[in-house]
Amino acid sequence: GGNGGAYLIVTLAAGSTYQGTGGSWAGALYYGTSALSNTLLTTAGATFEITNWKLEVAPAVTPFQRLAFQQELARCQRLYEKSYDRDTQPGTASNTDGVSLAMLNGAASASYAPGASVAYKVNKRIVPTAVTFYSPVTGSAGKVRDVNNGADVTPTLQASGQSGFAWSATNSAGYAGTMVEAHWTADARLALQ
């Protein structure tokens, strides 16, 4: 066999220079026909959606491979994971499932820094480039909640790896048995160039 190749070009809009006659061969670079409507480009809020398309290596069409939801979620969590419930946006003030808790029993002192370790549900593809904390009470980014003193405090990321991270936070005022809580996101996505 020989080598072959093909381009698949989906045109959403094209100027008249790149429009030709439909159903005929041309020696020019055309991306659409003269019947092409550019309303998708000129309509505010317009969307373009593609579903049930795939390129085949084999000459015969094969069925779509559909993964179970939990398998697809685990594949996504290799790149990004959050402590919030699945339908809750990070930064939301939410004391629901997933809040990371840190507890310190000891003398009343503002120098005590309770800490906690968090294990990811799925190992990340790389050490996350960003672990962001959120106060469960106010939703403030870069903050955790000192529960006993009723204040947001700044956390410290102590260690970060592909399987989890450790964090701590100094309580806002001396308090014996301080509890600190946090929501978090871990981002190991591919960087866009």
C-alpha atoms as an extended CHARMM CRD file, in Angstrom:
* protein
*
       193  EXT
         1         1  GLY       CA              0.0000000000        0.0000000000        0.0000000000  PROA      1               0.0000000000
         2         2  GLY       CA              0.9190000000        3.6110000000       -0.4310000000  PROA      2               0.0000000000
         3         3  ASN       CA              0.7210000000        6.5880000000        1.8000000000  PROA      3               0.0000000000
         4         4  GLY       CA             -2.3560000000        8.7070000000        1.8260000000  PROA      4               0.0000000000
         5         5  GLY       CA             -3.7340000000       11.6060000000        3.7250000000  PROA      5               0.0000000000
         6         6  ALA       CA             -6.7960000000       13.6710000000        4.1770000000  PROA      6               0.0000000000
         7         7  TYR       CA             -7.9460000000       16.9010000000        5.7750000000  PROA      7               0.0000000000
         8         8  LEU       CA            -11.1880000000       17.2960000000        7.5920000000  PROA      8               0.0000000000
         9         9  ILE       CA            -12.1360000000       20.9670000000        7.6780000000  PROA      9               0.0000000000
        10        10  VAL       CA            -15.2940000000       22.1400000000        9.4040000000  PROA      10              0.0000000000
        11        11  THR       CA            -16.1320000000       25.6540000000        8.2490000000  PROA      11              0.0000000000
        12        12  LEU       CA            -18.2270000000       27.8200000000       10.5220000000  PROA      12              0.0000000000
        13        13  ALA       CA            -17.8070000000       30.9920000000        8.4600000000  PROA      13              0.0000000000
        14        14  ALA       CA            -15.8530000000       31.9890000000        5.3630000000  PROA      14              0.0000000000
        15        15  GLY       CA            -15.5380000000       35.1630000000        3.3350000000  PROA      15              0.0000000000
        16        16  SER       CA            -16.4790000000       35.2330000000       -0.3440000000  PROA      16              0.0000000000
        17        17  THR       CA            -12.8180000000       34.7360000000       -1.3880000000  PROA      17              0.0000000000
        18        18  TYR       CA            -12.9710000000       31.2480000000        0.1380000000  PROA      18              0.0000000000
        19        19  GLN       CA            -16.3850000000       30.2520000000       -1.2320000000  PROA      19              0.0000000000
        20        20  GLY       CA            -16.8330000000       28.2500000000       -4.4290000000  PROA      20              0.0000000000
        21        21  THR       CA            -19.5190000000       26.3630000000       -6.3100000000  PROA      21              0.0000000000
        22        22  GLY       CA            -20.8670000000       23.3570000000       -4.4520000000  PROA      22              0.0000000000
        23        23  GLY       CA            -20.5150000000       19.8610000000       -5.9470000000  PROA      23              0.0000000000
        24        24  SER       CA            -17.6650000000       20.7030000000       -8.3260000000  PROA      24              0.0000000000
        25        25  TRP       CA            -13.8730000000       20.4470000000       -8.3140000000  PROA      25              0.0000000000
        26        26  ALA       CA            -11.8900000000       23.6560000000       -8.1450000000  PROA      26              0.0000000000
        27        27  GLY       CA             -8.2340000000       24.6290000000       -8.3700000000  PROA      27              0.0000000000
        28        28  ALA       CA             -8.5440000000       27.1610000000       -5.5490000000  PROA      28              0.0000000000
        29        29  LEU       CA             -8.5630000000       27.1400000000       -1.7750000000  PROA      29              0.0000000000
        30        30  TYR       CA            -12.2610000000       27.0540000000       -0.8880000000  PROA      30              0.0000000000
        31        31  TYR       CA            -13.7010000000       26.3150000000        2.5590000000  PROA      31              0.0000000000
        32        32  GLY       CA            -17.3770000000       26.5470000000        1.7150000000  PROA      32              0.0000000000
        33        33  THR       CA            -19.9160000000       27.1670000000       -1.0040000000  PROA      33              0.0000000000
        34        34  SER       CA            -21.4630000000       30.4320000000       -2.0860000000  PROA      34              0.0000000000
        35        35  ALA       CA            -24.5930000000       29.2690000000       -0.2590000000  PROA      35              0.0000000000
        36        36  LEU       CA            -22.6980000000       29.3710000000        3.0550000000  PROA      36              0.0000000000
        37        37  SER       CA            -24.3500000000       31.4650000000        5.7400000000  PROA      37              0.0000000000
        38        38  ASN       CA            -22.0420000000       33.2890000000        8.1430000000  PROA      38              0.0000000000
        39        39  THR       CA            -24.7560000000       33.8790000000       10.7240000000  PROA      39              0.0000000000
        40        40  LEU       CA            -22.9600000000       31.7530000000       13.3190000000  PROA      40              0.0000000000
        41        41  LEU       CA            -20.1060000000       34.2500000000       13.2770000000  PROA      41              0.0000000000
        42        42  THR       CA            -22.3290000000       37.3240000000       13.3020000000  PROA      42              0.0000000000
        43        43  THR       CA            -24.9140000000       36.1630000000       15.8680000000  PROA      43              0.0000000000
        44        44  ALA       CA            -24.1840000000       36.9930000000       19.5100000000  PROA      44              0.0000000000
        45        45  GLY       CA            -24.3880000000       33.9340000000       21.7630000000  PROA      45              0.0000000000
        46        46  ALA       CA            -24.5530000000       31.4750000000       18.8490000000  PROA      46              0.0000000000
        47        47  THR       CA            -23.2310000000       27.9590000000       19.4680000000  PROA      47              0.0000000000
        48        48  PHE       CA            -21.8500000000       25.2170000000       17.2710000000  PROA      48              0.0000000000
        49        49  GLU       CA            -22.1280000000       21.6700000000       18.5780000000  PROA      49              0.0000000000
        50        50  ILE       CA            -20.8260000000       18.4240000000       17.1360000000  PROA      50              0.0000000000
        51        51  THR       CA            -21.8520000000       15.0130000000       18.3980000000  PROA      51              0.0000000000
        52        52  ASN       CA            -21.3800000000       11.4300000000       17.2540000000  PROA      52              0.0000000000
        53        53  TRP       CA            -18.4130000000       12.1460000000       14.9720000000  PROA      53              0.0000000000
        54        54  LYS       CA            -15.2110000000       10.1530000000       14.8970000000  PROA      54              0.0000000000
        55        55  LEU       CA            -12.4000000000        9.3710000000       12.5020000000  PROA      55              0.0000000000
        56        56  GLU       CA            -11.8170000000        5.6950000000       11.7510000000  PROA      56              0.0000000000
        57        57  VAL       CA             -8.4940000000        4.0170000000       11.0670000000  PROA      57              0.0000000000
        58        58  ALA       CA            -10.2060000000        0.8800000000        9.7590000000  PROA      58              0.0000000000
        59        59  PRO       CA            -12.2640000000        0.8240000000        6.5530000000  PROA      59              0.0000000000
        60        60  ALA       CA            -15.3080000000       -0.4020000000        8.5240000000  PROA      60              0.0000000000
        61        61  VAL       CA            -17.3030000000        1.7020000000       10.9360000000  PROA      61              0.0000000000
        62        62  THR       CA            -16.9370000000        0.5900000000       14.5500000000  PROA      62              0.0000000000
        63        63  PRO       CA            -19.3150000000        1.3120000000       17.4450000000  PROA      63              0.0000000000
        64        64  PHE       CA            -18.7250000000        4.3180000000       19.6970000000  PROA      64              0.0000000000
        65        65  GLN       CA            -16.9200000000        3.4380000000       22.8930000000  PROA      65              0.0000000000
        66        66  ARG       CA            -18.8060000000        4.8320000000       25.8230000000  PROA      66              0.0000000000
        67        67  LEU       CA            -17.1970000000        4.6280000000       29.2450000000  PROA      67              0.0000000000
        68        68  ALA       CA            -19.1980000000        4.3600000000       32.4340000000  PROA      68              0.0000000000
        69        69  PHE       CA            -19.5520000000        7.6850000000       34.2610000000  PROA      69              0.0000000000
        70        70  GLN       CA            -17.1720000000        6.6510000000       37.0670000000  PROA      70              0.0000000000
        71        71  GLN       CA            -14.4900000000        5.6350000000       34.5320000000  PROA      71              0.0000000000
        72        72  GLU       CA            -14.8110000000        8.9380000000       32.6810000000  PROA      72              0.0000000000
        73        73  LEU       CA            -14.7310000000       10.8810000000       35.9650000000  PROA      73              0.0000000000
        74        74  ALA       CA            -11.5460000000        9.0640000000       37.0520000000  PROA      74              0.0000000000
        75        75  ARG       CA             -9.9070000000        9.9650000000       33.7290000000  PROA      75              0.0000000000
        76        76  CYS       CA            -10.8290000000       13.6230000000       34.2840000000  PROA      76              0.0000000000
        77        77  GLN       CA             -9.6050000000       13.5510000000       37.8850000000  PROA      77              0.0000000000
        78        78  ARG       CA             -6.0930000000       12.6560000000       36.6490000000  PROA      78              0.0000000000
        79        79  LEU       CA             -6.0240000000       16.2770000000       35.4730000000  PROA      79              0.0000000000
        80        80  TYR       CA             -8.2470000000       18.1590000000       37.9190000000  PROA      80              0.0000000000
        81        81  GLU       CA             -9.8890000000       17.3440000000       41.2290000000  PROA      81              0.0000000000
        82        82  LYS       CA            -11.8460000000       19.3330000000       43.7930000000  PROA      82              0.0000000000
        83        83  SER       CA            -13.1430000000       18.7230000000       47.2930000000  PROA      83              0.0000000000
        84        84  TYR       CA            -16.5030000000       20.3110000000       46.4990000000  PROA      84              0.0000000000
        85        85  ASP       CA            -19.5050000000       18.1910000000       45.5520000000  PROA      85              0.0000000000
        86        86  ARG       CA            -19.5520000000       17.4250000000       41.8270000000  PROA      86              0.0000000000
        87        87  ASP       CA            -22.1450000000       20.1030000000       40.9930000000  PROA      87              0.0000000000
        88        88  THR       CA            -20.7100000000       22.8270000000       43.2720000000  PROA      88              0.0000000000
        89        89  GLN       CA            -18.4960000000       25.5410000000       41.7710000000  PROA      89              0.0000000000
        90        90  PRO       CA            -15.1510000000       26.1340000000       43.5780000000  PROA      90              0.0000000000
        91        91  GLY       CA            -15.2880000000       29.3300000000       45.5960000000  PROA      91              0.0000000000
        92        92  THR       CA            -18.8240000000       28.6290000000       46.7700000000  PROA      92              0.0000000000
        93        93  ALA       CA            -19.3980000000       29.0210000000       50.5090000000  PROA      93              0.0000000000
        94        94  SER       CA            -20.2410000000       25.3900000000       51.2740000000  PROA      94              0.0000000000
        95        95  ASN       CA            -19.7280000000       23.2520000000       54.3600000000  PROA      95              0.0000000000
        96        96  THR       CA            -20.8710000000       20.0590000000       52.6260000000  PROA      96              0.0000000000
        97        97  ASP       CA            -19.0050000000       16.8330000000       51.8570000000  PROA      97              0.0000000000
        98        98  GLY       CA            -15.3350000000       17.0270000000       50.9820000000  PROA      98              0.0000000000
        99        99  VAL       CA            -14.1840000000       19.6540000000       53.4680000000  PROA      99              0.0000000000
       100       100  SER       CA            -10.6370000000       18.8900000000       54.6400000000  PROA      100             0.0000000000
       101       101  LEU       CA            -10.3560000000       19.1510000000       58.4230000000  PROA      101             0.0000000000
       102       102  ALA       CA             -7.2940000000       19.7780000000       60.5570000000  PROA      102             0.0000000000
       103       103  MET       CA             -7.3890000000       19.4930000000       64.3400000000  PROA      103             0.0000000000
       104       104  LEU       CA             -4.8170000000       20.4270000000       66.9510000000  PROA      104             0.0000000000
       105       105  ASN       CA             -5.1420000000       19.6230000000       70.6140000000  PROA      105             0.0000000000
       106       106  GLY       CA             -2.8140000000       21.6440000000       72.7630000000  PROA      106             0.0000000000
       107       107  ALA       CA             -2.3060000000       24.7880000000       74.7610000000  PROA      107             0.0000000000
       108       108  ALA       CA             -3.9260000000       28.0200000000       73.6990000000  PROA      108             0.0000000000
       109       109  SER       CA             -1.4030000000       29.6930000000       71.3900000000  PROA      109             0.0000000000
       110       110  ALA       CA             -1.5220000000       31.4890000000       68.0610000000  PROA      110             0.0000000000
       111       111  SER       CA              1.7250000000       29.7330000000       67.1060000000  PROA      111             0.0000000000
       112       112  TYR       CA              0.1030000000       26.3180000000       66.8230000000  PROA      112             0.0000000000
       113       113  ALA       CA             -0.4810000000       25.2770000000       63.2100000000  PROA      113             0.0000000000
       114       114  PRO       CA             -2.9370000000       22.3880000000       62.7720000000  PROA      114             0.0000000000
       115       115  GLY       CA             -2.4280000000       20.4600000000       59.5660000000  PROA      115             0.0000000000
       116       116  ALA       CA             -3.9540000000       17.7160000000       57.4650000000  PROA      116             0.0000000000
       117       117  SER       CA             -3.0530000000       15.3700000000       54.6400000000  PROA      117             0.0000000000
       118       118  VAL       CA             -5.3300000000       14.9110000000       51.6520000000  PROA      118             0.0000000000
       119       119  ALA       CA             -5.1910000000       11.8080000000       49.4410000000  PROA      119             0.0000000000
       120       120  TYR       CA             -6.4670000000       12.2780000000       45.8880000000  PROA      120             0.0000000000
       121       121  LYS       CA             -9.1530000000        9.9380000000       44.6130000000  PROA      121             0.0000000000
       122       122  VAL       CA             -6.9930000000        9.3860000000       41.5150000000  PROA      122             0.0000000000
       123       123  ASN       CA             -3.2340000000        9.8850000000       41.1300000000  PROA      123             0.0000000000
       124       124  LYS       CA             -2.5490000000       12.9720000000       39.0240000000  PROA      124             0.0000000000
       125       125  ARG       CA             -0.6450000000       12.7690000000       35.7270000000  PROA      125             0.0000000000
       126       126  ILE       CA              1.9630000000       15.1580000000       37.2100000000  PROA      126             0.0000000000
       127       127  VAL       CA              2.3830000000       16.9580000000       40.5300000000  PROA      127             0.0000000000
       128       128  PRO       CA             -0.3870000000       19.5810000000       40.3190000000  PROA      128             0.0000000000
       129       129  THR       CA              0.8530000000       22.9760000000       39.1770000000  PROA      129             0.0000000000
       130       130  ALA       CA             -1.6890000000       24.6020000000       41.5020000000  PROA      130             0.0000000000
       131       131  VAL       CA             -3.4230000000       23.5950000000       44.7200000000  PROA      131             0.0000000000
       132       132  THR       CA             -5.9070000000       26.3200000000       45.6330000000  PROA      132             0.0000000000
       133       133  PHE       CA             -7.6410000000       26.5670000000       49.0060000000  PROA      133             0.0000000000
       134       134  TYR       CA            -11.0940000000       28.0390000000       49.6880000000  PROA      134             0.0000000000
       135       135  SER       CA            -12.7950000000       28.9890000000       52.9330000000  PROA      135             0.0000000000
       136       136  PRO       CA            -15.9000000000       26.8110000000       53.3420000000  PROA      136             0.0000000000
       137       137  VAL       CA            -17.6640000000       29.6570000000       55.1610000000  PROA      137             0.0000000000
       138       138  THR       CA            -16.8670000000       32.6680000000       52.9310000000  PROA      138             0.0000000000
       139       139  GLY       CA            -15.7130000000       30.9850000000       49.7030000000  PROA      139             0.0000000000
       140       140  SER       CA            -12.5780000000       33.1970000000       49.6760000000  PROA      140             0.0000000000
       141       141  ALA       CA             -9.7550000000       31.7910000000       47.5440000000  PROA      141             0.0000000000
       142       142  GLY       CA             -6.4000000000       31.3620000000       49.2630000000  PROA      142             0.0000000000
       143       143  LYS       CA             -8.0530000000       31.0930000000       52.6850000000  PROA      143             0.0000000000
       144       144  VAL       CA             -9.1400000000       28.3500000000       55.0930000000  PROA      144             0.0000000000
       145       145  ARG       CA            -11.4750000000       28.6230000000       58.0730000000  PROA      145             0.0000000000
       146       146  ASP       CA            -10.3110000000       28.7840000000       61.6910000000  PROA      146             0.0000000000
       147       147  VAL       CA            -13.5480000000       27.3780000000       63.1100000000  PROA      147             0.0000000000
       148       148  ASN       CA            -12.9150000000       28.0790000000       66.8020000000  PROA      148             0.0000000000
       149       149  ASN       CA            -12.0370000000       31.7290000000       66.2230000000  PROA      149             0.0000000000
       150       150  GLY       CA            -14.5720000000       32.3030000000       63.4300000000  PROA      150             0.0000000000
       151       151  ALA       CA            -12.0310000000       33.7690000000       61.0010000000  PROA      151             0.0000000000
       152       152  ASP       CA            -10.4420000000       33.0060000000       57.6460000000  PROA      152             0.0000000000
       153       153  VAL       CA             -6.6750000000       32.4380000000       57.7760000000  PROA      153             0.0000000000
       154       154  THR       CA             -4.0100000000       31.8670000000       55.1170000000  PROA      154             0.0000000000
       155       155  PRO       CA             -2.9290000000       28.2360000000       54.7030000000  PROA      155             0.0000000000
       156       156  THR       CA              0.5040000000       26.8440000000       53.8780000000  PROA      156             0.0000000000
       157       157  LEU       CA              0.9710000000       24.0320000000       51.3680000000  PROA      157             0.0000000000
       158       158  GLN       CA              3.4790000000       21.8060000000       53.1850000000  PROA      158             0.0000000000
       159       159  ALA       CA              3.9830000000       19.1160000000       50.5400000000  PROA      159             0.0000000000
       160       160  SER       CA              2.4580000000       18.2410000000       47.1820000000  PROA      160             0.0000000000
       161       161  GLY       CA              2.7310000000       15.0860000000       45.0840000000  PROA      161             0.0000000000
       162       162  GLN       CA              0.8440000000       13.0910000000       42.4850000000  PROA      162             0.0000000000
       163       163  SER       CA             -1.1000000000       11.1410000000       45.1240000000  PROA      163             0.0000000000
       164       164  GLY       CA             -1.9980000000       13.9880000000       47.5030000000  PROA      164             0.0000000000
       165       165  PHE       CA             -0.8270000000       16.9870000000       49.5090000000  PROA      165             0.0000000000
       166       166  ALA       CA             -0.3690000000       18.2300000000       53.0600000000  PROA      166             0.0000000000
       167       167  TRP       CA             -1.3710000000       21.6280000000       54.3860000000  PROA      167             0.0000000000
       168       168  SER       CA             -1.4190000000       23.5740000000       57.6300000000  PROA      168             0.0000000000
       169       169  ALA       CA             -2.6810000000       26.9070000000       58.9480000000  PROA      169             0.0000000000
       170       170  THR       CA             -1.9010000000       28.9220000000       62.0410000000  PROA      170             0.0000000000
       171       171  ASN       CA             -4.9990000000       29.7640000000       64.0330000000  PROA      171             0.0000000000
       172       172  SER       CA             -5.9920000000       33.4080000000       64.1810000000  PROA      172             0.0000000000
       173       173  ALA       CA             -5.7690000000       33.6920000000       68.0000000000  PROA      173             0.0000000000
       174       174  GLY       CA             -4.6310000000       31.3690000000       70.7380000000  PROA      174             0.0000000000
       175       175  TYR       CA             -7.1840000000       28.6350000000       71.2010000000  PROA      175             0.0000000000
       176       176  ALA       CA             -6.7580000000       25.1840000000       72.6750000000  PROA      176             0.0000000000
       177       177  GLY       CA             -8.0260000000       22.4100000000       70.4190000000  PROA      177             0.0000000000
       178       178  THR       CA             -8.2250000000       24.5370000000       67.2780000000  PROA      178             0.0000000000
       179       179  MET       CA            -10.0640000000       23.1260000000       64.2610000000  PROA      179             0.0000000000
       180       180  VAL       CA             -9.3490000000       24.4590000000       60.7690000000  PROA      180             0.0000000000
       181       181  GLU       CA            -11.2540000000       23.4320000000       57.6300000000  PROA      181             0.0000000000
       182       182  ALA       CA            -10.8010000000       23.9870000000       53.9240000000  PROA      182             0.0000000000
       183       183  HSD       CA            -12.0560000000       23.2360000000       50.4600000000  PROA      183             0.0000000000
       184       184  TRP       CA             -9.4680000000       22.8400000000       47.7000000000  PROA      184             0.0000000000
       185       185  THR       CA             -8.8110000000       22.2580000000       44.0160000000  PROA      185             0.0000000000
       186       186  ALA       CA             -5.7940000000       20.5220000000       42.4800000000  PROA      186             0.0000000000
       187       187  ASP       CA             -4.9040000000       21.3510000000       38.8580000000  PROA      187             0.0000000000
       188       188  ALA       CA             -2.6200000000       19.0800000000       36.8280000000  PROA      188             0.0000000000
       189       189  ARG       CA             -4.0410000000       19.9630000000       33.3920000000  PROA      189             0.0000000000
       190       190  LEU       CA             -1.9300000000       20.4390000000       30.3100000000  PROA      190             0.0000000000
       191       191  ALA       CA             -0.8120000000       24.0300000000       29.9220000000  PROA      191             0.0000000000
       192       192  LEU       CA             -2.2450000000       25.8400000000       26.9070000000  PROA      192             0.0000000000
       193       193  GLN       CA              0.4280000000       27.4980000000       24.8240000000  PROA      193             0.0000000000
